[in-house]
Amino acid sequence: MKIGVLTFLHVANFGANLQATSTYYYLKNQGHTPIFINYTSYQVEITNKISQLKKKLLNRSISIQTLEHEKFIKEQIKNQTRNVHTCSQVFEVIKEEGIEAVIIGSDAVAQHWPLFSTLKLGKHRPFWIEPLQQERRFPNPFWGVGFSDKIPTAMMSVSSQNSKYPIFTKSVLKRIAKQIDTMTYISVRDAWTKDMMLAAQPSKSIEVTPDPVFALNYNLGDLIPSENDIRRKFELPEKYVLIGLRSQVYTYEELDKMNELLKSEGKECVAFNIDGVYAYKHPFKYEIKLPLNPLDWFGLIKYASAYIGSNMHPIVSSLTNGVPCFSIDNWGIVDFWGKKKISKSSKVYDVLSQYGLTDYWCSIENGKCNTTVEEIIEKLHNFPTDIVKQISIKRVNVYKNMMERIISSFEKE
């Protein structure tokens, strides 16, 4: 079967690249022909062109890491459509390519942000409204608009990125309900997104299923670098702990204390990139240099003694490999003043809750983390590695069952 995949493909993000690659190889290994639909809205297209023009005028080059992401996607995902920018164009390319069914997801593709939900307090201005891309507002092709009523379409482990569904209007909920009723199958990545879907359509069957990165080892096999390859390439110490922070949530002095405590256990802290740039100062002897291939990024986590830091996919990559981890979480709904309101709206909190590991999580409040480095290291000492590995095996089986149900739903149409 020729199956179209609609997700965030051409983004400079390790997790997005890996989840798309995992889906590509699953479909290919099962004898299907995956083809990724290159959709971006005109708004995003224009924004990207303006950004490139600014860099050209200021004599600045595109970052080497951004180029590495683009190279990776081109090498790994061979089948891609031409660029399209509207719902009607997505349907046109589906017909042109002879696509027989479409998978939407994974990633944060099921978003909707009402205008005032993006009202924020600013440091240099009283308040501001965050600009909204069409990709982040219903309706758009990521909701199947324009084609899901004409061709079998499934939503796979989608996420709402903690969209504020409690303040959706009845009209929006009604239109979302009509749209998701056209899907042959729906699963979501987190409980918050499930509740959002059920708020629109209470009678719909919605499963919570794993992100495709949980199945990366299964889907890619020998394409993932070996431990010897990783150690040789990056010249790492025998035991290393990856520290991946999006900002200076710990001071230089606190990170130095973390480094010394781990050294006393025979481990070395390694500064690890999770967002394309290093956004914090550190005293560590080791730092992973850029550019960094996404599969090497995954391999670095897979063979680490532990991971401490932000973002979801480093935590997912740690859990699926049984690597001790502690989340310093930047996700979740915040109020106008920037204070975290609902922990369960965080996709990282949700993932850890499925393992019974919510005490291996702390939120960032006002740019800082209140959990001490001593507390984090103590938690890592007690990390239930064997239990985590057992749960991860079950999660991969849930993933396999999900994919089988998706394909089966297509064949019934």
Secondary structure, 3 states (H helix, E strand, C coil): CEEEEECCCCCCCHHHHHHHHHHHHHHHHCCCEEEEEEECCHHHHHHHHHHHHHHHHCCCCCCHHHHHHHHHHHHHCCCEEEEECCHHHHHHHHHHHCCCEEEECCECCCCCCCHHHHEEECCCCCEEECCCCHHHCCCCHHHCCCCCCCCCEEEEEECCCCCCHHHCCHHHHHHHHHHHCCCCEEEECCHHHHHHHHHHCCCCCCEECCCHHHHHHHHHHHHCCCHHHHHHHHCCCCCEEEEECCCCCCCHHHHHHHHHHHHCCCCEEEECCCCCCCCCCCCCCEECCCCCCHHHHHHHHHCCCEEEECCHHHHHHHHHCCCCEEEEECCCEECCCCCEEEHHHCHHHHHHHCCCCHHHEEEEECCEECCCHHHHHHHHHCCCHHHHHHHHHHHHHHHHHHHHHHHHHHHHC
